[in-house]
Amino acid sequence: MPKSLSQLLNENTEREPCLIEPDILPFAGKGFFYGFAGIGKSFLMMQLMFEAANGLPWLGTFDVSRPVRVLYLQCELPEGKFRDRMRVMAGGYPDTPDELVWTHTTRSMKIVPGDEEFGELVRWMEQNKPALWIIDPEYKVFRGDENQTKDVGPFVDLLDAVGERLNCAVMLVSHRRKKQRDDMGQGVDRTFEEMPGSQRKSAWADMIMRMEKTQKGKRVVFEKTRYGEAPEEMWLTLDERTMRHIAGHQNQLEQAL
């Protein structure tokens, strides 16, 4: 229902916190995380799941405002392989509340009206109310042509409808296409704007983050944060025993080592 000016202004006099601070991903916000296949995007998202559920700073750097329930929709690995990864990751978070971490593995579900499995998942979400929904990877649940706004638009609109109704943030994970070649045959990185469906997705997302693997190591780059200043690029160090990453500026990591 519409609200009057006084109703709107007096409803909540305090600043609305974000799920990930400072002003990176709001509650009911929309995130897009992309990078080449095989560089560790899923491990970063699994880490986000555990740290959000525990109310711990993501990557040791970005505050999570409170512990929240997370649903991880895993669409690429066989469930056994995913379970193996989860066992390793869970070992680093022994105090994780069981009721706050949920996963669903599917390799056939599509996020479209009428998909039976998607309908069942939304009904579960309505009952259990996760505050964060991670979809990894996007292409497995998308039906249509990524280059066509007529296909991308309804997809993100449906995510909006679910997120708004449940006050649930959505994080889409996407594979970056292979490098293009210039006239000299050298690899040229695509930017987000050159990815399929980028115009509609860029307008949709509150946060866009890219993961890269370079000669110096792995880093994350924030291309967009709608509600605040984008953090500077952060370099990652990995604890291979727990598969947890810590993010920091290059000089901070060098001093730590």
ZATITI-115940 format. One record per residue: residue number from 1; residue in one letter; chain; x, y, z of N, C-alpha, C in turn. Coordinates in steps of 0.02 Angstrom, whole numbers. Layout:
{rec NUM, 'a', 'A', {X, Y, Z}, {X, Y, Z}, {X, Y, Z}}
...
//
This chain:
{rec 1, 'm', 'A', {42, -60, 0}, {0, 0, 0}, {44, 62, 0}}
{rec 2, 'p', 'A', {21, 116, -32}, {59, 178, -31}, {65, 206, 40}}
{rec 3, 'k', 'A', {119, 244, 52}, {132, 275, 117}, {135, 350, 109}}
{rec 4, 's', 'A', {110, 386, 159}, {117, 459, 159}, {188, 477, 175}}
{rec 5, 'l', 'A', {206, 540, 165}, {273, 563, 180}, {291, 552, 253}}
{rec 6, 's', 'A', {245, 569, 299}, {260, 560, 370}, {267, 486, 388}}
{rec 7, 'q', 'A', {226, 444, 359}, {232, 372, 372}, {300, 346, 350}}
{rec 8, 'l', 'A', {321, 367, 291}, {386, 345, 265}, {443, 369, 309}}
{rec 9, 'l', 'A', {443, 433, 327}, {499, 462, 364}, {501, 438, 437}}
{rec 10, 'n', 'A', {444, 423, 466}, {442, 405, 537}, {442, 330, 549}}
{rec 11, 'e', 'A', {440, 291, 496}, {436, 218, 503}, {499, 190, 536}}
{rec 12, 'n', 'A', {557, 215, 517}, {620, 192, 546}, {669, 250, 544}}
{rec 13, 't', 'A', {684, 276, 603}, {726, 337, 606}, {800, 321, 604}}
{rec 14, 'e', 'A', {819, 258, 610}, {889, 240, 608}, {910, 220, 538}}
{rec 15, 'r', 'A', {975, 226, 525}, {1002, 205, 461}, {991, 131, 451}}
{rec 16, 'e', 'A', {968, 112, 392}, {958, 42, 376}, {1025, 10, 362}}
{rec 17, 'p', 'A', {1046, -40, 402}, {1111, -71, 391}, {1110, -113, 327}}
{rec 18, 'c', 'A', {1169, -124, 300}, {1176, -169, 243}, {1195, -238, 269}}
{rec 19, 'l', 'A', {1181, -288, 229}, {1203, -356, 246}, {1279, -359, 248}}
{rec 20, 'i', 'A', {1311, -331, 195}, {1384, -326, 193}, {1403, -253, 192}}
{rec 21, 'e', 'A', {1442, -232, 241}, {1462, -163, 249}, {1535, -153, 226}}
{rec 22, 'p', 'A', {1554, -91, 208}, {1514, -30, 210}, {1476, -19, 145}}
{rec 23, 'd', 'A', {1410, -24, 148}, {1365, -9, 91}, {1382, -50, 29}}
{rec 24, 'i', 'A', {1399, -114, 39}, {1417, -156, -18}, {1357, -195, -43}}
{rec 25, 'l', 'A', {1323, -231, 0}, {1264, -269, -21}, {1209, -260, 31}}
{rec 26, 'p', 'A', {1154, -225, 13}, {1099, -214, 60}, {1059, -279, 72}}
{rec 27, 'f', 'A', {1021, -279, 126}, {969, -330, 132}, {920, -320, 74}}
{rec 28, 'a', 'A', {900, -375, 43}, {859, -374, -18}, {896, -342, -76}}
{rec 29, 'g', 'A', {963, -338, -71}, {1003, -310, -125}, {1020, -363, -177}}
{rec 30, 'k', 'A', {1057, -341, -229}, {1070, -383, -287}, {1144, -378, -304}}
{rec 31, 'g', 'A', {1179, -435, -301}, {1250, -436, -316}, {1266, -479, -376}}
{rec 32, 'f', 'A', {1320, -462, -410}, {1343, -500, -468}, {1418, -510, -461}}
{rec 33, 'f', 'A', {1439, -573, -460}, {1509, -591, -449}, {1532, -634, -508}}
{rec 34, 'y', 'A', {1585, -612, -542}, {1604, -649, -602}, {1680, -655, -608}}
{rec 35, 'g', 'A', {1701, -702, -649}, {1772, -715, -662}, {1779, -777, -704}}
{rec 36, 'f', 'A', {1840, -790, -727}, {1852, -849, -767}, {1838, -912, -726}}
{rec 37, 'a', 'A', {1820, -966, -761}, {1808, -1030, -728}, {1872, -1056, -697}}
{rec 38, 'g', 'A', {1865, -1089, -640}, {1921, -1124, -610}, {1969, -1083, -569}}
{rec 39, 'i', 'A', {1951, -1020, -552}, {1998, -979, -513}, {1977, -973, -440}}
{rec 40, 'g', 'A', {1922, -1005, -421}, {1903, -1005, -350}, {1843, -963, -332}}
{rec 41, 'k', 'A', {1801, -944, -380}, {1743, -904, -364}, {1696, -939, -315}}
{rec 42, 's', 'A', {1686, -1005, -327}, {1639, -1041, -283}, {1665, -1044, -211}}
{rec 43, 'f', 'A', {1731, -1051, -202}, {1758, -1051, -135}, {1746, -984, -100}}
{rec 44, 'l', 'A', {1751, -929, -136}, {1736, -864, -106}, {1663, -858, -87}}
{rec 45, 'm', 'A', {1619, -887, -128}, {1548, -884, -112}, {1531, -931, -54}}
{rec 46, 'm', 'A', {1563, -989, -50}, {1553, -1033, 7}, {1578, -999, 71}}
{rec 47, 'q', 'A', {1633, -963, 65}, {1659, -927, 123}, {1609, -872, 144}}
{rec 48, 'l', 'A', {1580, -838, 94}, {1529, -788, 110}, {1471, -821, 147}}
{rec 49, 'm', 'A', {1450, -880, 125}, {1395, -915, 159}, {1411, -927, 232}}
{rec 50, 'f', 'A', {1470, -955, 246}, {1488, -971, 315}, {1498, -908, 357}}
{rec 51, 'e', 'A', {1528, -857, 328}, {1541, -797, 368}, {1478, -756, 379}}
{rec 52, 'a', 'A', {1432, -757, 330}, {1368, -724, 341}, {1328, -760, 395}}
{rec 53, 'a', 'A', {1330, -827, 395}, {1293, -865, 445}, {1322, -855, 515}}
{rec 54, 'n', 'A', {1386, -842, 520}, {1419, -832, 584}, {1425, -759, 604}}
{rec 55, 'g', 'A', {1404, -714, 560}, {1411, -643, 575}, {1483, -619, 577}}
{rec 56, 'l', 'A', {1526, -653, 538}, {1597, -636, 536}, {1613, -593, 475}}
{rec 57, 'p', 'A', {1665, -551, 478}, {1684, -511, 420}, {1701, -555, 360}}
{rec 58, 'w', 'A', {1671, -540, 303}, {1685, -579, 243}, {1756, -564, 219}}
{rec 59, 'l', 'A', {1793, -616, 206}, {1863, -611, 185}, {1906, -576, 238}}
{rec 60, 'g', 'A', {1881, -575, 300}, {1917, -542, 354}, {1917, -467, 349}}
{rec 61, 't', 'A', {1877, -438, 304}, {1881, -367, 288}, {1814, -331, 290}}
{rec 62, 'f', 'A', {1762, -362, 261}, {1697, -328, 251}, {1647, -353, 303}}
{rec 63, 'd', 'A', {1624, -307, 346}, {1582, -326, 402}, {1515, -354, 378}}
{rec 64, 'v', 'A', {1492, -405, 413}, {1424, -432, 405}, {1385, -406, 465}}
{rec 65, 's', 'A', {1328, -373, 452}, {1294, -336, 505}, {1265, -381, 560}}
{rec 66, 'r', 'A', {1246, -442, 543}, {1221, -489, 592}, {1221, -559, 561}}
{rec 67, 'p', 'A', {1221, -612, 602}, {1215, -679, 573}, {1148, -688, 537}}
{rec 68, 'v', 'A', {1150, -718, 479}, {1089, -726, 439}, {1086, -797, 410}}
{rec 69, 'r', 'A', {1025, -817, 392}, {1015, -881, 358}, {1033, -873, 284}}
{rec 70, 'v', 'A', {1070, -922, 258}, {1094, -919, 189}, {1072, -983, 152}}
{rec 71, 'l', 'A', {1049, -974, 90}, {1034, -1029, 46}, {1083, -1028, -12}}
{rec 72, 'y', 'A', {1120, -1082, -21}, {1169, -1088, -75}, {1139, -1135, -128}}
{rec 73, 'l', 'A', {1122, -1108, -186}, {1096, -1148, -241}, {1155, -1167, -285}}
{rec 74, 'q', 'A', {1173, -1230, -282}, {1233, -1256, -316}, {1211, -1297, -376}}
{rec 75, 'c', 'A', {1232, -1275, -435}, {1202, -1302, -497}, {1253, -1334, -543}}
{rec 76, 'e', 'A', {1315, -1342, -523}, {1366, -1364, -569}, {1399, -1430, -549}}
{rec 77, 'l', 'A', {1414, -1438, -486}, {1450, -1498, -463}, {1401, -1554, -445}}
{rec 78, 'p', 'A', {1422, -1617, -452}, {1384, -1671, -421}, {1383, -1659, -345}}
{rec 79, 'e', 'A', {1329, -1680, -313}, {1322, -1664, -242}, {1379, -1693, -200}}
{rec 80, 'g', 'A', {1405, -1752, -220}, {1461, -1781, -182}, {1522, -1737, -182}}
{rec 81, 'k', 'A', {1539, -1709, -240}, {1597, -1664, -245}, {1585, -1600, -206}}
{rec 82, 'f', 'A', {1524, -1574, -210}, {1507, -1515, -172}, {1512, -1529, -97}}
{rec 83, 'r', 'A', {1490, -1588, -76}, {1494, -1606, -5}, {1567, -1609, 18}}
{rec 84, 'd', 'A', {1611, -1635, -24}, {1682, -1637, -6}, {1709, -1567, 7}}
{rec 85, 'r', 'A', {1691, -1521, -37}, {1713, -1451, -27}, {1683, -1422, 37}}
{rec 86, 'm', 'A', {1620, -1436, 49}, {1587, -1409, 109}, {1619, -1436, 173}}
{rec 87, 'r', 'A', {1640, -1498, 172}, {1671, -1527, 232}, {1736, -1490, 248}}
{rec 88, 'v', 'A', {1775, -1476, 197}, {1837, -1439, 207}, {1822, -1369, 234}}
{rec 89, 'm', 'A', {1775, -1335, 202}, {1760, -1267, 222}, {1728, -1264, 291}}
{rec 90, 'a', 'A', {1684, -1311, 306}, {1649, -1311, 371}, {1698, -1321, 428}}
{rec 91, 'g', 'A', {1754, -1356, 415}, {1803, -1366, 468}, {1832, -1302, 494}}
{rec 92, 'g', 'A', {1832, -1250, 454}, {1858, -1185, 476}, {1808, -1144, 515}}
{rec 93, 'y', 'A', {1746, -1167, 518}, {1692, -1131, 553}, {1654, -1180, 598}}
{rec 94, 'p', 'A', {1687, -1206, 650}, {1657, -1259, 691}, {1595, -1238, 730}}
{rec 95, 'd', 'A', {1585, -1172, 740}, {1529, -1148, 779}, {1470, -1125, 736}}
{rec 96, 't', 'A', {1470, -1143, 672}, {1417, -1122, 627}, {1349, -1149, 649}}
{rec 97, 'p', 'A', {1299, -1106, 659}, {1232, -1130, 676}, {1203, -1171, 618}}
{rec 98, 'd', 'A', {1184, -1233, 632}, {1160, -1278, 579}, {1099, -1250, 544}}
{rec 99, 'e', 'A', {1057, -1214, 581}, {995, -1190, 552}, {1004, -1130, 506}}
{rec 100, 'l', 'A', {1065, -1104, 502}, {1077, -1045, 460}, {1112, -1060, 394}}
{rec 101, 'v', 'A', {1135, -1120, 383}, {1168, -1138, 321}, {1128, -1192, 285}}
{rec 102, 'w', 'A', {1104, -1176, 226}, {1063, -1222, 187}, {1089, -1224, 115}}
{rec 103, 't', 'A', {1087, -1283, 85}, {1110, -1291, 17}, {1059, -1331, -23}}
{rec 104, 'h', 'A', {1059, -1319, -88}, {1017, -1358, -133}, {1057, -1370, -197}}
{rec 105, 't', 'A', {1065, -1433, -215}, {1101, -1450, -275}, {1052, -1470, -330}}
{rec 106, 't', 'A', {1058, -1440, -388}, {1017, -1456, -445}, {1057, -1445, -508}}
{rec 107, 'r', 'A', {1044, -1483, -559}, {1078, -1473, -623}, {1026, -1466, -679}}
{rec 108, 's', 'A', {963, -1460, -660}, {910, -1456, -710}, {861, -1399, -699}}
{rec 109, 'm', 'A', {858, -1372, -638}, {809, -1320, -624}, {823, -1256, -664}}
{rec 110, 'k', 'A', {769, -1223, -685}, {774, -1158, -718}, {732, -1108, -679}}
{rec 111, 'i', 'A', {758, -1048, -674}, {721, -995, -639}, {674, -963, -690}}
{rec 112, 'v', 'A', {618, -995, -698}, {565, -972, -744}, {498, -990, -713}}
{rec 113, 'p', 'A', {446, -951, -727}, {379, -969, -703}, {360, -1038, -729}}
{rec 114, 'g', 'A', {331, -1079, -686}, {308, -1144, -707}, {356, -1201, -696}}
{rec 115, 'd', 'A', {421, -1185, -681}, {468, -1238, -666}, {450, -1267, -598}}
{rec 116, 'e', 'A', {436, -1332, -595}, {411, -1363, -534}, {462, -1359, -477}}
{rec 117, 'e', 'A', {525, -1373, -492}, {576, -1373, -440}, {587, -1302, -414}}
{rec 118, 'f', 'A', {586, -1253, -459}, {594, -1183, -437}, {535, -1163, -392}}
{rec 119, 'g', 'A', {474, -1184, -410}, {417, -1168, -368}, {423, -1197, -299}}
{rec 120, 'e', 'A', {449, -1260, -294}, {459, -1291, -229}, {512, -1254, -189}}
{rec 121, 'l', 'A', {564, -1232, -223}, {617, -1196, -188}, {591, -1129, -161}}
{rec 122, 'v', 'A', {551, -1094, -199}, {524, -1030, -175}, {478, -1041, -115}}
{rec 123, 'r', 'A', {439, -1095, -117}, {396, -1110, -59}, {438, -1125, 3}}
{rec 124, 'w', 'A', {494, -1160, -6}, {540, -1171, 51}, {567, -1104, 76}}
{rec 125, 'm', 'A', {585, -1060, 31}, {612, -995, 51}, {559, -954, 87}}
{rec 126, 'e', 'A', {497, -958, 66}, {444, -921, 101}, {435, -946, 172}}
{rec 127, 'q', 'A', {445, -1010, 184}, {438, -1037, 251}, {500, -1024, 294}}
{rec 128, 'n', 'A', {560, -1026, 264}, {622, -1023, 303}, {657, -955, 300}}
{rec 129, 'k', 'A', {639, -913, 253}, {660, -843, 250}, {736, -834, 254}}
{rec 130, 'p', 'A', {773, -858, 205}, {844, -842, 203}, {854, -767, 188}}
{rec 131, 'a', 'A', {907, -739, 216}, {922, -668, 203}, {971, -661, 144}}
{rec 132, 'l', 'A', {1003, -716, 124}, {1050, -715, 68}, {1041, -778, 27}}
{rec 133, 'w', 'A', {1034, -769, -39}, {1025, -824, -86}, {1081, -820, -137}}
{rec 134, 'i', 'A', {1125, -869, -136}, {1182, -872, -182}, {1165, -921, -237}}
{rec 135, 'i', 'A', {1171, -900, -300}, {1155, -941, -358}, {1220, -952, -397}}
{rec 136, 'd', 'A', {1243, -1015, -399}, {1309, -1030, -426}, {1306, -1093, -470}}
{rec 137, 'p', 'A', {1317, -1084, -537}, {1324, -1022, -575}, {1258, -1002, -608}}
{rec 138, 'e', 'A', {1256, -940, -630}, {1196, -913, -660}, {1174, -950, -723}}
{rec 139, 'y', 'A', {1221, -968, -766}, {1202, -995, -832}, {1162, -1060, -827}}
{rec 140, 'k', 'A', {1171, -1096, -772}, {1136, -1160, -765}, {1062, -1151, -751}}
{rec 141, 'v', 'A', {1041, -1094, -723}, {971, -1085, -707}, {936, -1036, -754}}
{rec 142, 'f', 'A', {975, -1009, -801}, {948, -960, -849}, {924, -996, -912}}
{rec 143, 'r', 'A', {865, -977, -936}, {839, -1005, -997}, {828, -948, -1047}}
{rec 144, 'g', 'A', {860, -955, -1105}, {852, -904, -1156}, {919, -883, -1185}}
{rec 145, 'd', 'A', {920, -826, -1217}, {979, -799, -1249}, {1007, -743, -1206}}
{rec 146, 'e', 'A', {1068, -752, -1180}, {1098, -702, -1136}, {1108, -635, -1170}}
{rec 147, 'n', 'A', {1108, -634, -1237}, {1118, -572, -1273}, {1054, -533, -1285}}
{rec 148, 'q', 'A', {997, -562, -1266}, {933, -531, -1280}, {901, -504, -1216}}
{rec 149, 't', 'A', {888, -439, -1216}, {856, -407, -1159}, {788, -439, -1144}}
{rec 150, 'k', 'A', {754, -462, -1197}, {688, -493, -1187}, {692, -557, -1146}}
{rec 151, 'd', 'A', {751, -589, -1144}, {761, -648, -1103}, {792, -631, -1035}}
{rec 152, 'v', 'A', {840, -585, -1035}, {874, -566, -972}, {826, -528, -926}}
{rec 153, 'g', 'A', {785, -485, -955}, {740, -444, -915}, {693, -485, -870}}
{rec 154, 'p', 'A', {655, -532, -898}, {611, -573, -856}, {648, -613, -803}}
{rec 155, 'f', 'A', {709, -634, -819}, {749, -673, -770}, {765, -631, -709}}
{rec 156, 'v', 'A', {792, -572, -719}, {810, -530, -661}, {748, -502, -627}}
{rec 157, 'd', 'A', {694, -491, -665}, {631, -468, -634}, {604, -521, -587}}
{rec 158, 'l', 'A', {610, -584, -606}, {587, -638, -562}, {629, -642, -499}}
{rec 159, 'l', 'A', {695, -633, -506}, {738, -630, -447}, {718, -572, -402}}
{rec 160, 'd', 'A', {702, -515, -432}, {680, -456, -394}, {617, -472, -354}}
{rec 161, 'a', 'A', {569, -506, -387}, {506, -522, -355}, {516, -565, -293}}
{rec 162, 'v', 'A', {559, -616, -299}, {573, -660, -242}, {610, -622, -188}}
{rec 163, 'g', 'A', {663, -585, -208}, {703, -549, -159}, {663, -497, -121}}
{rec 164, 'e', 'A', {621, -460, -156}, {582, -407, -123}, {530, -437, -76}}
{rec 165, 'r', 'A', {497, -490, -97}, {445, -520, -55}, {473, -550, 9}}
{rec 166, 'l', 'A', {534, -577, 4}, {564, -611, 61}, {617, -569, 97}}
{rec 167, 'n', 'A', {629, -508, 73}, {683, -466, 99}, {749, -504, 98}}
{rec 168, 'c', 'A', {763, -536, 41}, {819, -580, 32}, {867, -552, -20}}
{rec 169, 'a', 'A', {930, -546, -3}, {981, -525, -51}, {997, -583, -98}}
{rec 170, 'v', 'A', {1011, -566, -161}, {1027, -616, -212}, {1099, -603, -236}}
{rec 171, 'm', 'A', {1139, -656, -238}, {1207, -652, -266}, {1212, -700, -324}}
{rec 172, 'l', 'A', {1220, -673, -385}, {1228, -713, -445}, {1303, -724, -458}}
{rec 173, 'v', 'A', {1322, -786, -471}, {1391, -802, -488}, {1393, -820, -562}}
{rec 174, 's', 'A', {1439, -791, -599}, {1440, -800, -671}, {1511, -813, -696}}
{rec 175, 'h', 'A', {1516, -857, -746}, {1580, -870, -778}, {1595, -814, -829}}
{rec 176, 'r', 'A', {1656, -792, -827}, {1680, -743, -875}, {1701, -779, -938}}
{rec 177, 'r', 'A', {1685, -752, -996}, {1705, -783, -1058}, {1780, -779, -1069}}
{rec 178, 'k', 'A', {1806, -825, -1110}, {1877, -826, -1124}, {1899, -760, -1156}}
{rec 179, 'k', 'A', {1964, -746, -1149}, {1991, -684, -1176}, {1982, -681, -1252}}
{rec 180, 'q', 'A', {1966, -621, -1275}, {1966, -609, -1346}, {2039, -601, -1370}}
{rec 181, 'r', 'A', {2049, -602, -1434}, {2115, -592, -1463}, {2117, -528, -1504}}
{rec 182, 'd', 'A', {2171, -489, -1494}, {2177, -428, -1533}, {2210, -445, -1600}}
{rec 183, 'd', 'A', {2226, -393, -1640}, {2254, -404, -1706}, {2322, -438, -1704}}
{rec 184, 'm', 'A', {2357, -433, -1647}, {2422, -464, -1640}, {2418, -534, -1608}}
{rec 185, 'g', 'A', {2356, -556, -1596}, {2347, -622, -1567}, {2355, -625, -1492}}
{rec 186, 'q', 'A', {2359, -566, -1459}, {2367, -563, -1387}, {2298, -566, -1352}}
{rec 187, 'g', 'A', {2297, -598, -1294}, {2234, -601, -1257}, {2214, -533, -1230}}
{rec 188, 'v', 'A', {2150, -518, -1236}, {2122, -454, -1212}, {2064, -470, -1165}}
{rec 189, 'd', 'A', {2068, -446, -1104}, {2014, -459, -1056}, {1950, -424, -1077}}
{rec 190, 'r', 'A', {1895, -459, -1069}, {1830, -427, -1077}, {1814, -389, -1013}}
{rec 191, 't', 'A', {1783, -332, -1019}, {1756, -298, -961}, {1685, -324, -951}}
{rec 192, 'f', 'A', {1655, -305, -894}, {1587, -328, -881}, {1540, -303, -935}}
{rec 193, 'e', 'A', {1551, -243, -960}, {1505, -215, -1010}, {1506, -254, -1075}}
{rec 194, 'e', 'A', {1557, -295, -1086}, {1561, -334, -1147}, {1532, -405, -1139}}
{rec 195, 'm', 'A', {1509, -421, -1078}, {1481, -487, -1066}, {1409, -490, -1090}}
{rec 196, 'p', 'A', {1384, -550, -1108}, {1315, -556, -1131}, {1266, -531, -1079}}
{rec 197, 'g', 'A', {1216, -492, -1102}, {1165, -467, -1058}, {1189, -415, -1009}}
{rec 198, 's', 'A', {1248, -387, -1021}, {1279, -344, -971}, {1240, -280, -957}}
{rec 199, 'q', 'A', {1210, -251, -1008}, {1176, -187, -998}, {1118, -194, -948}}
{rec 200, 'r', 'A', {1078, -246, -958}, {1021, -256, -913}, {1045, -278, -843}}
{rec 201, 'k', 'A', {1095, -321, -841}, {1121, -345, -777}, {1156, -290, -738}}
{rec 202, 's', 'A', {1192, -247, -775}, {1227, -192, -742}, {1178, -144, -710}}
{rec 203, 'a', 'A', {1123, -130, -745}, {1072, -86, -717}, {1037, -119, -657}}
{rec 204, 'w', 'A', {1032, -185, -660}, {997, -222, -607}, {1038, -227, -543}}
{rec 205, 'a', 'A', {1102, -237, -548}, {1144, -254, -490}, {1158, -193, -447}}
{rec 206, 'd', 'A', {1158, -204, -381}, {1181, -153, -334}, {1257, -157, -325}}
{rec 207, 'm', 'A', {1284, -216, -335}, {1355, -227, -326}, {1380, -273, -381}}
{rec 208, 'i', 'A', {1436, -255, -413}, {1469, -297, -463}, {1541, -306, -441}}
{rec 209, 'm', 'A', {1562, -369, -436}, {1630, -384, -414}, {1661, -435, -462}}
{rec 210, 'r', 'A', {1723, -423, -478}, {1760, -467, -525}, {1818, -500, -488}}
{rec 211, 'm', 'A', {1829, -564, -502}, {1887, -599, -475}, {1936, -614, -531}}
{rec 212, 'e', 'A', {2000, -602, -518}, {2051, -611, -569}, {2109, -651, -541}}
{rec 213, 'k', 'A', {2143, -686, -585}, {2206, -720, -567}, {2261, -689, -610}}
{rec 214, 't', 'A', {2311, -660, -577}, {2365, -626, -611}, {2431, -658, -592}}
{rec 215, 'q', 'A', {2486, -633, -621}, {2552, -659, -603}, {2568, -645, -530}}
{rec 216, 'k', 'A', {2539, -592, -501}, {2551, -575, -431}, {2507, -616, -384}}
{rec 217, 'g', 'A', {2453, -644, -410}, {2407, -682, -368}, {2335, -667, -387}}
{rec 218, 'k', 'A', {2290, -683, -341}, {2219, -672, -354}, {2196, -608, -321}}
{rec 219, 'r', 'A', {2150, -575, -353}, {2122, -513, -326}, {2048, -508, -342}}
{rec 220, 'v', 'A', {2013, -466, -304}, {1944, -449, -318}, {1939, -374, -330}}
{rec 221, 'v', 'A', {1900, -356, -380}, {1892, -287, -400}, {1817, -270, -398}}
{rec 222, 'f', 'A', {1800, -218, -361}, {1731, -196, -358}, {1719, -146, -414}}
{rec 223, 'e', 'A', {1679, -165, -463}, {1664, -122, -519}, {1606, -74, -504}}
{rec 224, 'k', 'A', {1564, -94, -457}, {1506, -52, -441}, {1482, -66, -371}}
{rec 225, 't', 'A', {1469, -15, -333}, {1430, -20, -271}, {1381, 39, -272}}
{rec 226, 'r', 'A', {1319, 24, -281}, {1268, 76, -294}, {1261, 125, -237}}
{rec 227, 'y', 'A', {1268, 102, -175}, {1250, 143, -118}, {1310, 172, -80}}
{rec 228, 'g', 'A', {1369, 162, -104}, {1428, 189, -71}, {1487, 187, -118}}
{rec 229, 'e', 'A', {1542, 213, -93}, {1604, 213, -133}, {1631, 142, -139}}
{rec 230, 'a', 'A', {1650, 123, -200}, {1676, 56, -211}, {1743, 48, -175}}
{rec 231, 'p', 'A', {1754, -7, -139}, {1819, -18, -108}, {1874, -25, -161}}
{rec 232, 'e', 'A', {1935, -11, -141}, {1991, -22, -186}, {2000, -96, -198}}
{rec 233, 'e', 'A', {2035, -113, -252}, {2047, -184, -267}, {2082, -217, -207}}
{rec 234, 'm', 'A', {2063, -279, -195}, {2090, -316, -138}, {2124, -379, -163}}
{rec 235, 'w', 'A', {2183, -393, -135}, {2220, -454, -153}, {2205, -508, -103}}
{rec 236, 'l', 'A', {2206, -570, -126}, {2184, -627, -85}, {2242, -672, -66}}
{rec 237, 't', 'A', {2243, -694, -4}, {2288, -748, 17}, {2244, -806, 39}}
{rec 238, 'l', 'A', {2268, -867, 27}, {2228, -927, 39}, {2260, -971, 91}}
{rec 239, 'd', 'A', {2220, -991, 140}, {2239, -1043, 187}, {2216, -1109, 156}}
{rec 240, 'e', 'A', {2262, -1148, 127}, {2243, -1208, 91}, {2215, -1262, 136}}
{rec 241, 'r', 'A', {2229, -1258, 200}, {2202, -1307, 247}, {2127, -1299, 255}}
{rec 242, 't', 'A', {2104, -1237, 259}, {2033, -1223, 269}, {1999, -1196, 206}}
{rec 243, 'm', 'A', {2038, -1178, 155}, {2013, -1147, 93}, {1981, -1079, 107}}
{rec 244, 'r', 'A', {2003, -1046, 160}, {1978, -979, 175}, {2026, -927, 146}}
{rec 245, 'h', 'A', {1997, -874, 118}, {2036, -819, 90}, {2034, -759, 138}}
{rec 246, 'i', 'A', {2088, -722, 139}, {2091, -658, 174}, {2107, -605, 121}}
{rec 247, 'a', 'A', {2070, -551, 123}, {2079, -497, 75}, {2115, -439, 107}}
{rec 248, 'g', 'A', {2158, -407, 68}, {2193, -347, 92}, {2226, -311, 34}}
{rec 249, 'h', 'A', {2251, -252, 48}, {2288, -216, -3}, {2356, -251, -12}}
{rec 250, 'q', 'A', {2387, -242, -69}, {2448, -278, -85}, {2502, -268, -32}}
{rec 251, 'n', 'A', {2511, -206, -9}, {2563, -194, 40}, {2547, -225, 108}}
{rec 252, 'q', 'A', {2482, -229, 125}, {2463, -261, 188}, {2480, -335, 187}}
{rec 253, 'l', 'A', {2465, -368, 131}, {2478, -439, 126}, {2553, -453, 125}}
{rec 254, 'e', 'A', {2592, -410, 93}, {2664, -419, 92}, {2693, -413, 162}}
{rec 255, 'q', 'A', {2667, -365, 201}, {2691, -357, 270}, {2671, -416, 313}}
{rec 256, 'a', 'A', {2610, -444, 300}, {2587, -501, 339}, {2630, -563, 325}}
{rec 257, 'l', 'A', {2654, -569, 262}, {2696, -625, 245}, {2767, -615, 269}}
//
